[in-house]
Amino acid sequence: MSPDEISTMFAATNWNIAEKKKTTYEESAIKKISNALMKSYRHESLEGLPLVDAIQRLGIEYYFKGEIKAILDRQYHKLCVGAEHSAALYETALRFRLLRQEGYCVSADMFVKFKNENGKFRPELSEDIQGLMSLFEASELRVEAED
């Protein structure tokens, strides 16, 4: 065997070992994230929404379709029965955006509580940067008849 053939075989062997380690690491990470999603689902809290958002932003939601659907279904149900009323702009806008972008029928009336008597957003919300950024992203999903 020539040195080039040995070098090529060795490089291929190392690559396969590295690839197996990468696959094992990915499988471990997927399992950990899936467990975190299901934990947030069982706690029936809003903590699953930022996790769903992060997963979607990373572009890996296809690994967690079932878990994400379960979390969003629960959030939608809570919203429909009036069981969930978040006082935070960030949480409200995040829920609105995630549900709307997945095709749930969600009313923009959930933002009325953040407006003053003139129909404008309350001035104190200008200090909530995270909430405003979330509201901005949510505003991209409005329909024509909404303000």
C-alpha angles and dihedrals in degrees: 000000000000122000089247092056092048091047091049092048092047092048091049091049092050090047091052091049091049090047092052091050090049091050091049090049092049092049090050092049092048091051092049093049092046090052091050091051093050091046090055089047092053092049090055091218135131092253091095093063097068088046091052089047092051092047091051092047090052089052095235099112092115088076091057106036094130095046093046092048091050092051094046093045090054092047091049092049091050089049093049095050092043094241096128122060113164116196092202122091092213094056094044094048093044092051091046093050097045093047095045095047090053091052102259116146103243125168121229087221087093086081095058090092089064094056130086127228090278092059093250124122112267114263094233089066088072088080093057099084095170090049093049092049090050090047090051091053091046091051089066088069097055121122125232098262094052126093 
